[in-house]
């Protein structure tokens, strides 16, 4: 359909039910306005397509609920897709090129004639586009050209994985446009991870992309990354009078790549002593029986981080079991234990490069004070700077948000809604 037709359909309520399912009943009109603005911006950026057909796509951000830094060791995680998403307005064409304009950034032009890794594109969106196309081709799928305008309300650097939302958006567009949706959600996630690891240059596990692609609230076991075990849970937090809040503490993310990489490298260094590539392959009992021997080759921090992995990996599974049993008291107890382990063993609350900047420890301490010990708070995502996560009683949400924003600024605290699906077409 054309831009004008799509806007008419929005006004007529054609997409109301789909918008309710993605964003909630109270957000339908604001999302209609957002979609209208997106298609109008597409027309401005690509005026040659004013009367050409368009399609509209969406892919969600994600929240990590359990399993802090376990996925890159082939461990277990608990995660959920959220209502914050990346939107893409797209026109498919026959040229072997993708032209993409992300709101606030210059146009990216990626030729599909050359899908090799380019060092000059590292850490750019062009690298992700090229990497996803290469990943699809490498798995025997088709790719083709399109022009797109992309806008996202997943805040960059917020710990809600704006990068995964972008990757799954691109994968969903190519899956719909050129493969009749033949690529599974899990394969789209693996292709997104491949693009991020190889083309973008960032080491990461599979959690972010899988949560965005699969959608809903899911427990994922990555022991076999080619065939991860995924268990879906009904989002039940609201039924227990609880909301998920994340607060962006506004800490600087500059110069943190080494901090993230050191976690992966130190865990793998311990695993290597036992002839394994990842800690998931190491027997926990054997690990503890040989601590003195490990200490001859690895740092104390590496050992502590390995301890965190074993505990956190088991804890993510226990959290999944608690949700299945609707045992919220047990679940929140495990969330608190996860936060303690990240602080004391994983040690990812602040960077030792700038030890006086402790936004995350401050946010956690203030959260505990505001909530008077009720419910649970923890570091969220990669850590060192970024976000914390809190499970807050419904009756205290408004007060909690106000207090966190008083400290970290307007808009810093977001109440998340779990989204039931991953990447979808909205046209």
Secondary structure, DSSP 8 states (H G I E B T S, - for coil): --HHHHHHHHHTTTTHHHHHHHH-GGGHHHHHHHHHHHHHHHHHHTGGGTTS--EEEEEEEEEEEE-TT-GGGT-EEEEEEEEEEEEEEEEE-SSSEEEEEETTS-EEEEETT--S--GGGTTSHHHHHHHHHHHHHHTT-----EEEEEEE-S-TTSSS-HHHHHHHHHHHHHHHHHHTT-S-HHHHHHHHHHIIIIII-----SHHHHHHHH-SEEEEE-SSGGG-EEEEE---TGGGTEEEEEEE-----TT-HHHHHHHHHHHHHHHHHTT-SSGGGS-HHHHHHTHHHHHTTS-HHHHHHHHHHHHHHHHHHHHHHHHHTT-HHHHHHHHHHHHHHIIIII--SS-GGGTT--HHHHHHHHHHHHHTT-SEEEEETT-SSSEEEEEEEGGGHHHHHHHHHHHH-TT-EEEE-B-S-SSEE--
